Amino acid sequence: MITATKGLRIRRAAAVAVTTGAVLVTGALTAAPAQAVTTPTITAPGGYLMNGATGATLFTKAADTKRLTASTTKIMTAKVVLSQTNLNLDTKVTIRKEVSDYIVSRGASSARLIVGDKVTVRQLLYGMMLPSGCDAAMSLADKFGSGTTVKARTANFIGKMNTMAKSLGMTNTHFDSFDGISNGSNYSTPRDLTKLARSAMKSTTFKAVVKTKSYTAKTITKTGATRTMAAWNNTNALLGWNGTLGIKTGSGTEARYCLVFAATLNGEQVMGAVLTASSEANRTADVKKLISYGYARIS
């Protein structure tokens, strides 16, 4: 015996079956359109996003406007160092007094390196990219620049940075420092910095450094003893969020808040930059929007 309720269920089931059949038939003729991805709005004056795998542009906002880059400049410093022929990452560099004097005179961010200590190139890369040590950046520039004085060697190294920028097609970029403390002519754009990021991330060493949250270096003192440095913590609070792998923060009175970033999730790669954000919180919010938008565009 079929009750009214059961009969109703059967009729509904039949109706669903018919409707489903109609959808299937219709679907064979005209597929439903994919859901559109809404372009995000960011507060930073400048931003850019690319597909990390293909290099295709996904988002732009004043992407070619020249702006101060602050410590994101150190990406290029690392790129130049890692591009040296026959590079030995375990080569030891003695920290000079000129480095300490520079940090004090400029009030620069520091990895707290100690004059006379011997620090490896690898350790200097961590000291530069995690706590954003300008002392580590200057030590690297002095080591890999040519000349008879610290001033000459660091100037020569900055020249190498600009040569590298040209080779990467960074047409709206110029460096006048190894650490982003501008001497009046240190600038780039969101698009150019993303080009740099894509190139730098091809280095396994660079990629390993920038995704590290904390690193403890053991240096050699003047007397040959081992000094365990206080941990260097990465200034990039976004590491690990939604596949974020790096790359470098920057901040300054005029540059405001900057971030060059890279993220990979489920095989989808995005890279980009935001410059001159008004606050650290706004910078973070902007980058999160761009990363999420990039994944949605690619998928």
Secondary structure per residue as TSV (DSSP state, phi and psi in degrees):
chain	resnum	aa	ss	phi	psi
A	1	M	-	360.0	131.4
A	2	I	-	-101.7	119.7
A	3	T	-	-78.6	169.4
A	4	A	H	-60.7	-39.1
A	5	T	H	-64.8	-45.4
A	6	K	H	-64.4	-38.5
A	7	G	H	-61.9	-40.9
A	8	L	H	-62.4	-42.2
A	9	R	H	-62.2	-40.4
A	10	I	H	-65.4	-43.2
A	11	R	H	-64.0	-39.9
A	12	R	H	-64.9	-41.4
A	13	A	H	-61.7	-41.4
A	14	A	H	-64.3	-41.5
A	15	A	H	-62.6	-41.4
A	16	V	H	-63.0	-41.9
A	17	A	H	-61.9	-43.8
A	18	V	H	-64.3	-46.1
A	19	T	H	-61.1	-44.6
A	20	T	H	-59.8	-41.9
A	21	G	H	-60.7	-40.5
A	22	A	H	-63.5	-40.3
A	23	V	H	-64.4	-42.2
A	24	L	H	-63.7	-43.3
A	25	V	H	-63.6	-46.0
A	26	T	H	-63.0	-41.4
A	27	G	H	-60.6	-31.4
A	28	A	H	-67.3	-24.9
A	29	L	H	-92.4	-45.4
A	30	T	S	-137.9	110.7
A	31	A	-	-71.6	146.3
A	32	A	-	-66.7	141.1
A	33	P	-	-68.0	145.4
A	34	A	-	-66.9	148.7
A	35	Q	-	-68.3	131.2
A	36	A	-	-70.3	143.9
A	37	V	-	-97.4	123.3
A	38	T	-	-75.3	127.6
A	39	T	-	-67.8	128.8
A	40	P	-	-74.8	160.0
A	41	T	-	-109.3	126.0
A	42	I	-	-112.9	152.5
A	43	T	S	-84.6	-25.4
A	44	A	S	-62.6	140.7
A	45	P	S	-63.3	-27.8
A	46	G	E	-131.7	135.9
A	47	G	E	-156.7	155.2
A	48	Y	E	-154.2	147.3
A	49	L	E	-143.5	135.6
A	50	M	E	-132.0	159.2
A	51	N	E	-73.6	115.0
A	52	G	T	-64.0	-27.6
A	53	A	T	-78.0	-41.4
A	54	T	T	-105.2	-20.3
A	55	G	-	84.2	3.0
A	56	A	-	-69.6	141.5
A	57	T	E	-73.8	133.7
A	58	L	E	-114.5	-25.9
A	59	F	E	-158.3	140.5
A	60	T	E	-140.1	144.9
A	61	K	E	-149.6	106.6
A	62	A	S	47.1	46.3
A	63	A	T	-68.6	-17.9
A	64	D	T	-114.4	14.0
A	65	T	-	-83.4	128.0
A	66	K	-	-71.8	131.9
A	67	R	B	-142.5	160.7
A	68	L	-	-63.7	144.3
A	69	T	-	-110.4	-10.6
A	70	A	G	49.7	-140.1
A	71	S	G	-75.4	-3.5
A	72	T	G	-64.7	-16.2
A	73	T	G	-55.0	-31.3
A	74	K	H	-65.8	-15.7
A	75	I	H	-61.9	-43.3
A	76	M	H	-68.7	-37.0
A	77	T	H	-58.5	-45.8
A	78	A	H	-64.4	-41.4
A	79	K	H	-59.5	-45.1
A	80	V	H	-64.6	-44.5
A	81	V	H	-59.5	-47.9
A	82	L	H	-72.6	-10.2
A	83	S	T	-93.1	-2.2
A	84	Q	S	-65.8	141.2
A	85	T	T	-73.4	143.7
A	86	N	T	54.6	39.1
A	87	L	-	-68.7	131.3
A	88	N	-	-112.7	108.2
A	89	L	T	-67.3	-15.0
A	90	D	T	-96.0	4.7
A	91	T	-	-61.6	135.2
A	92	K	E	-93.0	138.6
A	93	V	E	-119.2	127.6
A	94	T	E	-84.9	127.8
A	95	I	-	-73.2	122.3
A	96	R	-	-88.2	157.4
A	97	K	H	-64.0	-33.0
A	98	E	H	-58.5	-32.1
A	99	V	H	-66.9	-46.7
A	100	S	H	-61.9	-42.6
A	101	D	H	-61.5	-39.2
A	102	Y	H	-63.8	-46.1
A	103	I	H	-60.5	-43.4
A	104	V	H	-67.5	-43.9
A	105	S	H	-68.2	-31.3
A	106	R	H	-100.1	-4.6
A	107	G	T	59.0	39.5
A	108	A	-	-85.0	156.5
A	109	S	-	-63.7	148.2
A	110	S	-	-140.8	149.9
A	111	A	-	-92.6	6.5
A	112	R	-	62.3	39.1
A	113	L	-	-69.5	148.0
A	114	I	-	-111.2	130.0
A	115	V	T	-55.1	131.8
A	116	G	T	96.0	-20.8
A	117	D	-	-70.0	147.5
A	118	K	E	-100.0	123.2
A	119	V	E	-126.1	136.5
A	120	T	E	-75.2	159.6
A	121	V	H	-58.3	-41.8
A	122	R	H	-59.5	-46.3
A	123	Q	H	-63.8	-37.7
A	124	L	H	-64.1	-35.6
A	125	L	H	-63.3	-42.4
A	126	Y	H	-65.6	-42.2
A	127	G	H	-65.3	-28.0
A	128	M	H	-81.7	-42.0
A	129	M	H	-89.4	-23.9
A	130	L	S	-89.5	-65.4
A	131	P	S	-86.6	3.3
A	132	S	-	64.1	45.4
A	133	G	-	-72.0	114.9
A	134	C	H	-70.8	-24.9
A	135	D	H	-66.7	-39.2
A	136	A	H	-67.3	-40.8
A	137	A	H	-62.9	-43.7
A	138	M	H	-67.1	-38.2
A	139	S	H	-63.5	-39.0
A	140	L	H	-68.2	-43.1
A	141	A	H	-62.9	-40.3
A	142	D	H	-66.3	-39.0
A	143	K	H	-67.8	-41.4
A	144	F	H	-104.8	5.8
A	145	G	S	-93.4	163.0
A	146	S	-	-108.5	143.8
A	147	G	S	147.6	172.4
A	148	T	S	-97.2	-7.9
A	149	T	S	-132.0	163.1
A	150	V	H	-59.7	-43.0
A	151	K	H	-60.3	-44.0
A	152	A	H	-67.4	-41.5
A	153	R	H	-68.0	-42.2
A	154	T	H	-68.6	-35.2
A	155	A	H	-65.5	-40.8
A	156	N	H	-63.3	-39.8
A	157	F	H	-63.8	-42.3
A	158	I	H	-60.8	-35.6
A	159	G	H	-61.0	-38.8
A	160	K	H	-65.2	-35.1
A	161	M	H	-62.0	-43.2
A	162	N	H	-70.6	-34.6
A	163	T	H	-64.1	-42.0
A	164	M	H	-63.6	-41.2
A	165	A	H	-58.5	-43.8
A	166	K	H	-63.5	-40.2
A	167	S	H	-67.4	-25.0
A	168	L	T	-91.3	1.9
A	169	G	T	76.5	24.8
A	170	M	-	-84.9	78.3
A	171	T	T	-74.3	-15.9
A	172	N	T	-115.2	35.9
A	173	T	-	-128.0	141.2
A	174	H	B	-148.6	136.5
A	175	F	-	-112.1	136.6
A	176	D	S	-124.6	10.9
A	177	S	-	-149.3	162.9
A	178	F	S	-94.3	-5.8
A	179	D	S	-131.3	-5.2
A	180	G	S	97.7	-5.2
A	181	I	-	-78.6	99.6
A	182	S	-	-67.8	141.0
A	183	N	S	-104.1	21.6
A	184	G	S	113.8	-12.8
A	185	S	-	-147.8	52.9
A	186	N	-	-120.5	105.5
A	187	Y	B	-151.7	160.5
A	188	S	B	-157.9	-168.5
A	189	T	-	-133.4	162.2
A	190	P	H	-56.4	-40.3
A	191	R	H	-67.0	-45.9
A	192	D	H	-63.8	-42.2
A	193	L	H	-66.2	-30.5
A	194	T	H	-71.6	-36.1
A	195	K	H	-59.7	-44.3
A	196	L	H	-62.3	-43.9
A	197	A	H	-60.2	-43.8
A	198	R	H	-61.9	-39.4
A	199	S	H	-69.7	-45.1
A	200	A	H	-63.4	-37.0
A	201	M	T	-71.3	-5.5
A	202	K	T	-76.5	-15.7
A	203	S	S	-85.0	123.7
A	204	T	H	-64.9	-32.9
A	205	T	H	-66.9	-47.9
A	206	F	H	-59.6	-46.6
A	207	K	H	-61.1	-39.6
A	208	A	H	-66.8	-39.0
A	209	V	H	-66.0	-52.6
A	210	V	H	-71.2	-18.5
A	211	K	T	-92.1	-1.2
A	212	T	-	-80.0	129.4
A	213	K	S	-82.1	-34.4
A	214	S	E	-151.2	143.1
A	215	Y	E	-144.0	134.8
A	216	T	-	-114.7	117.3
A	217	A	-	-94.5	145.2
A	218	K	E	-114.2	110.8
A	219	T	E	-102.8	169.5
A	220	I	E	-108.5	126.6
A	221	T	-	-81.4	174.6
A	222	K	T	-57.0	-33.0
A	223	T	T	-87.0	-2.4
A	224	G	S	93.7	1.0
A	225	A	-	-77.6	163.8
A	226	T	E	-96.8	128.6
A	227	R	E	-109.6	124.4
A	228	T	E	-91.7	113.0
A	229	M	-	-74.1	155.5
A	230	A	-	-62.3	146.5
A	231	A	-	-57.9	138.9
A	232	W	E	-94.1	118.1
A	233	N	E	-102.4	139.0
A	234	N	-	-69.5	132.5
A	235	T	S	-75.0	-9.5
A	236	N	-	-88.1	99.1
A	237	A	T	-71.7	-11.2
A	238	L	T	-83.9	-7.3
A	239	L	T	-53.0	129.3
A	240	G	T	90.0	-18.9
A	241	W	G	-74.2	121.0
A	242	N	G	51.3	37.3
A	243	G	G	86.0	11.5
A	244	T	E	-66.6	128.7
A	245	L	E	-108.8	-3.4
A	246	G	E	150.3	-166.5
A	247	I	E	-126.4	-52.5
A	248	K	E	-155.5	132.8
A	249	T	E	-87.9	166.9
A	250	G	E	-156.9	147.3
A	251	S	E	-156.2	153.7
A	252	G	E	-175.7	165.4
A	253	T	T	-57.5	-44.7
A	254	E	T	-93.0	-38.2
A	255	A	T	-71.6	-19.5
A	256	R	E	61.1	-130.0
A	257	Y	E	-118.5	126.5
A	258	C	E	-126.0	156.7
A	259	L	E	-157.4	126.5
A	260	V	E	-103.5	129.0
A	261	F	E	-134.2	159.0
A	262	A	E	-144.7	142.4
A	263	A	E	-148.7	146.0
A	264	T	E	-137.2	129.0
A	265	L	E	-145.9	126.8
A	266	N	T	52.2	39.3
A	267	G	T	81.6	-1.3
A	268	E	E	-98.1	128.9
A	269	Q	E	-114.6	131.4
A	270	V	E	-130.6	147.6
A	271	M	E	-141.9	152.0
A	272	G	E	-176.1	-171.3
A	273	A	E	-154.2	144.9
A	274	V	E	-125.1	137.3
A	275	L	E	-126.0	145.6
A	276	T	E	64.0	33.5
A	277	A	E	-64.3	149.8
A	278	S	S	-76.9	-19.8
A	279	S	S	-154.8	164.2
A	280	E	H	-63.8	-38.8
A	281	A	H	-64.2	-42.3
A	282	N	H	-67.3	-38.0
A	283	R	H	-59.5	-46.2
A	284	T	H	-62.4	-45.6
A	285	A	H	-62.1	-41.6
A	286	D	H	-61.9	-46.0
A	287	V	H	-66.0	-40.0
A	288	K	H	-59.8	-43.0
A	289	K	H	-60.3	-44.9
A	290	L	H	-67.8	-41.5
A	291	I	H	-62.6	-47.3
A	292	S	H	-62.7	-40.9
A	293	Y	H	-64.5	-40.6
A	294	G	H	-61.7	-45.0
A	295	Y	H	-60.5	-43.3
A	296	A	H	-65.3	-36.7
A	297	R	H	-68.4	-38.4
A	298	I	H	-76.2	-39.2
A	299	S	-	-69.3	360.0
